[in-house]
Amino acid sequence: MIPERRAECQNNRIVWRLVVLLVTLAGLTAGAPAGGATDVRAAVEAFVARLADVSIADLVIEQTLTLYHPDGRHPQSTGEQRVLFKVPQRQRIEQKVEGRREVRLSVGDRVWVRQADGKTYEVPVPQGGGERTYLLVPFRRSAADLLAEWRARGVREDVSHPTRLAGRPALVIGARPGERDVPAVWFDREYGVLRFVTRERFPKGPALVDITFSEHRPLRGGFHFPYRQEVFVDGRLLMRITVRSVAADTGLADALFDPEALARER
């Protein structure tokens, strides 16, 4: 494989990894806790209880993707994405960047990719488990499930402090004041997740990934969805997603999430 093509494939894998992480974290919403681990659990349980009557069977998300130069200062390319989610544990991401279309299908903990040339194949499950796409919609999850997901990403429940972000009060879980390089979740009492800091392993090695969520809009009941999402890797802006629309309960067909049907598509 020529160096240019190898670099392109590596970048595509990084982008897909971060897109999946964004989609997953966008749904990890909880009310702002007020102290240690006990208060954190109580706040998450209260939030889950508030969403108990909210039911969403599927989502269709239309969004624009902007990839940035490695220096984090200049846009490098743009594309469009269509994210389809259907309970239980089914997700389809259709992406088109600079004329190249790719589809990533997740069913439970198994993942398939269809490349622009039509080649379709199953990819290994990422280290640490599957893509957990069912956490996109937290309505059918318990507080214990959400807390376990945060712990799996290295977030400590026994460390927290209050702060402000974009003029709104928030509470940081997992980091002490001044700690900027440890896994942490930033919460807003009304909007939920405003920022998620984690460490991810990429082909070039581990990196600090800082994801911000903003421009929240009500989706249904008390659940708000972020229409702007940005990814910083080791302090440099790598990707920005601007959501154009979110539609719930559109009646997505099961065939859209069938790996065999994906391989037959034209």
C-alpha positions, 0 to 999 in steps of 0.5 A: 500500500502506498504511503498516501493511501495508508495514511488515508486509511488510518485517518478514516479509522480514527474518524470512524472511531471518534464518530462512534464515540461522539454518537455514544456519548451524546446520549450519556445524559444525567442531572448535575450531582452535588458531591461525592459518589453517593450524590452522583448516583442519586442524581443519575437515578433521579434523572433516569426516573424522570425519563421513565415515561419517555419512549423512543424506538428509533432516531434519524440524525442528519448532520454535517461533518468537518474534519480539520488539519492536524494543526487544529486550525484549518478545515481540511474536508467536509462531509455529510452523515446520516445516523440511524438508531433503533432499539435494541442495540442497532445503529447505522452510520452513513457517511459521505466525505469528498465523494466517498461513501461509507456505511458502518453498521452495528448490531449488538457488539458486532460491527460491519463496514461497507466501503465506497467500492462496495466491499463489505466486511466485519471488523473486530470489536474495539478493545474494551467492548463493543460500541455500546450504541444502545447508550445513545438513548438512555431511556431504557437504561438504569443509573447503574448502567450509565455509571458503569459506562463512565467507569469503563472510560476511567471516570471516578465517581468519588471526585467532583467539583463545581464550575461554569461552562459557557455561562452555565453552572456545571459540575465536573465528575472525575477531576479535581480543580486544575486537573485537565488530563484525566477522564472526566464528565462535565454536567449541566442540570438541565442539558446533561453532558456538556463535555466528556474527557477520556483517553483513547488508543489510536494507531499512533498511540494513546491520546487525550480526547476532549469532546464538547456538546453544545446548542442543546435542544429539547427532543422529547420530554426532558431529554435534550440533544446537542446540535453541535459537537466538537472533538479535540485530540491532545488539545487540537480541534480534529472534528466538528459535527453540526446537527441539521435535524433529529427525528424520532420514531420514524419507523425505520425498517429492520432491513436497514440494520441487516448485514447481509442486506448491507452487502447487497446494496448498490 
